[in-house]
Amino acid sequence: MYRIAMEKLLKWKQSKRRKPLIIQGARQVGKTWLMKEFGRQAYENTVYINFDSNSQMADLFASDLDTNRLIMGLELYAGSKIDPDNSLLIFDEIQEVPRALASLKYFYENAPQYHIICAGSLLGIALHQGTSFPVGKVDFLKLFPLSFKEFLMATDKERFAKLLDRQEFQMITGFKQTYIDSLKYYYFVGGMPEVVQSFAENKDFNEVRTIQKRILAAYEQDFSKHAPNEIVPRLRMLWNSIPSQLAKENKKFLYGLVREGARAKDYETAIMWLSDCGLVHKISRVNTAGIPLRAYEDLKAFKLFVVDIGLLGCMTGLRQRTLLDGNALFTEFKGALTEQYVCQQLKTMEDLDIYYYTNNRGSCEVDFIVDTGERIIPVEVKAEVNLRAKSLKTYQEKFSPEICVRTSMSDYKIEDWLVNLPLYAIDQIIKI
């Protein structure tokens, strides 16, 4: 299975300023597979160490963090020599041994010749719990479920993915039904690696749902296992409220939909917990268009999206027959799936800050506002072919952005101040 992150790992390996690398991401997005596959492709030798319930490793890192002693212990444990030039050291579930996290600082300062890559379930939570963390001494890479482009490649549509990269829109339009069909499958299957692999091999939608339900059950077990006891009921209620939040016309998160009379202070910790473990994307509101957008963030108003569109469809009970019903799938749940899809694709792009816009009166809303660091791009999401863009036009007249993007089921087209970008080509937004 092709993952774009592999190219980033190869650049990391070749960098002269390489630091130990921590891969962040929700459970089951493919972190362990990616690390092992990277070791297989790029190194002569891979030393894989899982810290979960590993008393030997806990003991090794419990005393001093002298890197020579640690390497010797790791060699004894692995039963092989660790060659700095040709070996990849993988520390999986590193959050289980906080001293191993702390050791990364010393590897960077005293033994930078070693190639070390780490990951862990719920690592974001461990970091926020005051674990001694090597600030400035590590690199980070965020891993998400497969993007639509990666999904195309995983389902034998590599040529179609390359067409998108080359932006050959005339030819793309000629084959648009292939893209639309694949996009429908992606809405149902999503991007969780195990689900995509099953679909690519068997094309069995029942099996897809079975695996998705298993992943959702594992997430709920994590709530009980890892979250503070006092917030577990709130976590469950909040997590299960997200589909109904997104099915509203105005998708701003409302605490009252979680539980009648609920207030922000009751659920702030639960939202932070879900965000830290990568299960939700919190998209805040802005009411102006200055750079950086972060300076204008309204922390009280936000939308919550889940980690994966396939899991969202599973949570809402989306039926297989919707795949056969023309383009109805894209408008299902008032376009909630389509907005989730666009958010998920934008999140896979590096160095983007993502917000949404409403004016103070609430009479104008733009679904996403993207800050690239150099420019601000408003993005209106249309689940249908109906392309009235009243809010986008109001925004354009007020802020005069260089470019406005409307993404929909319509073909690629540039009109004056507006670029219409097909939903299946949303990953080209920065290049355009």
Sequence and secondary structure as in RCSB ss.txt:
>XXXX:A:sequence
MYRIAMEKLLKWKQSKRRKPLIIQGARQVGKTWLMKEFGRQAYENTVYINFDSNSQMADLFASDLDTNRLIMGLE
LYAGSKIDPDNSLLIFDEIQEVPRALASLKYFYENAPQYHIICAGSLLGIALHQGTSFPVGKVDFLKLFPLSFKE
FLMATDKERFAKLLDRQEFQMITGFKQTYIDSLKYYYFVGGMPEVVQSFAENKDFNEVRTIQKRILAAYEQDFSK
HAPNEIVPRLRMLWNSIPSQLAKENKKFLYGLVREGARAKDYETAIMWLSDCGLVHKISRVNTAGIPLRAYEDLK
AFKLFVVDIGLLGCMTGLRQRTLLDGNALFTEFKGALTEQYVCQQLKTMEDLDIYYYTNNRGSCEVDFIVDTGER
IIPVEVKAEVNLRAKSLKTYQEKFSPEICVRTSMSDYKIEDWLVNLPLYAIDQIIKI
>XXXX:A:secstr
   THHHHHHHHHH TT   EEEE  TTSSHHHHHHHHHHHH SEEEEEE TT HHHHHHHHS   HHHHHHHHH
HHHTS   TTTEEEEEESGGGSHHHHHHHHHHHHH TTSEEEEE TTHHHHHHTT    TTS EEEE  S  HHH
HHHHTT HHHHHHHHHT HHHHHHTHHHHHHHHHHHHHH S HHHHHHHHHH  HHHHHHHHHHHHHHHHHHHHH
HS GGGHHHHHHHHHHHHHHHTSSS    GGGTSTT  HHHHHHHHHHHHHTTSEEEEEEESS  SSGGGGEEEE
EEEEEES HHHHHHHHT  GGGGGSTTGGGGHHHHHHHHHHHHHHHHTSTT EEEEEE TTSS EEEEEEE SS 
EEEEEE SSS    HHHHHHHHHH  S EEEEESS  EEETTEEEEEGGGGGGTTT 
